[in-house]
Amino acid sequence: MNFDIPIHIKQTHPHSDKTPVYEVRPLFMEGEVARNEHLERAVTQFARDLRKRLYGLVRNGNHGELMRWSFSPEVEDHRYDL
């Protein structure tokens, strides 16, 4: 089974450092967050951790929680420079 899980990516500069840190998390769920200075690594880490969590739900028969992760309405993305 494949899920389309919308994610939110935020770029921050902690401690006024010039090196950005990317934070990746699901758009509609609490929980998994991955942070890395490289966007690709943050997304890969997020996907790996989330995959482990979802497989755990399947193994434990927690289909109700698994069903919540399948929530994926149509969304549009916008970028606002502030």
URLINSUL-V237105 format. One record per backbone hydrogen bond with DSSP energy under -0.5 kcal/mol. CO is the residue of the C=O (numbers start at 0). NH is the residue of the N-H. If there is no record, write none. Layout:
co=(CO;CO)
nh=(NH;NH)
//
This chain:
co=(2;3;5;7;9;9;11;12;13;17;20;21;22;23;24;29;31;33;35;37;38;39;40;41;42;43;44;45;46;47;48;49;50;51;52;53;54;55;56;57;60;61;62;63;64;65;66;67;78;79)
nh=(4;5;26;24;11;22;20;15;16;19;11;35;9;33;7;31;25;23;21;41;42;43;44;45;46;47;48;49;50;51;52;53;54;55;56;57;58;59;61;60;62;65;66;67;68;69;69;70;80;81)
//
